[in-house]
Amino acid sequence: MIVSDLMTRHLVTVRRDTSLAEAAKLMLARHVSGLLVVDEAGALIGVVTEGDLLQRAELGTETQHVPWLQAFLMPGHQAADYVKTHGRHVSEVMTPDPLCVAPQTALAAAAALMRGRHIKRLPVVEDGRPVGVISRSDLLAALARKLVPTDEGQPGDAAICAHIRAALAAESWAPGRGIHVSVTGGVVTLEGVVISDQQHKAVKVIAENTAGVIDIEDHLFFVDPGTGMTIPLGA
């Protein structure tokens, strides 16, 4: 999947000279937590989010005490903080030159970027202009749709069995021929040995994620590599 498959296309934008009062009202009215800031030509120049408005003098949430040495050595930094906590226009609080992705960016890459940079959304830009936004909530909605089972085109037992075996064969951590898989009426029976609890859980996840699986009969055993002791794992 790529970003354009999931991105929100209905954009809410403001200009750099938009007042913070207008921006806040717009966020509340449109039920969004961030706004894209564009210039006169429609090019993206920044974003303003709820997070940018957390420290405000009006709410008494700005930093109250600054170490005297920091204030003395970095007056420019303190002045910039004052602008963000007291400024009245979007340009004074927005994050300029935000991280962006293209519509063709792989969804995995966008998710990794959000996770790695600890951000909730990414503007989607084409030729310098915003064409959408991809957010964590978009990914969550897609996941929820994937997790809901459907009755359409349910595979037969042979197809389910073949899928699980192929999935196990494709994973380097899997115990390979140590696992026997059989399927009857959508119920998967797992037999064989694993050498760790993590491996056991991962084998079951492969079965659980296979379309058409109704239940799992877990007859796997744990074999301690050091002692050779065998312990049944299934409930």
SULFEN-V299719 format. One line per field, one symbol per residue. burial: I if it has 24 or more other ideal C-beta (glycine too) atoms within 12 Angstrom, else O. Layout:
burial->???
//
This chain:
burial->OOIIOIIIOOIIIIIIOIOIOOIIOIIOOOOIIIIIIIOOOOOIIIIIIOOIIOOIOOOOOOOOOOOOOOOOOOOOOOOOIOOIIOIOOIIIIIIOOIIIIIIOIOIOOIIOIIOOOOIIIIIIIOOOOIIIIIIIOIIOOOOOOOOOOOOOOOOOOOOIIOIIIOIIOOOOOIIOOOIOIIIOOIOIIIOIIIIOOOIIOIIIOIIOOIIIIOOIOIIIIIOOOOOOOOOOIOO
//
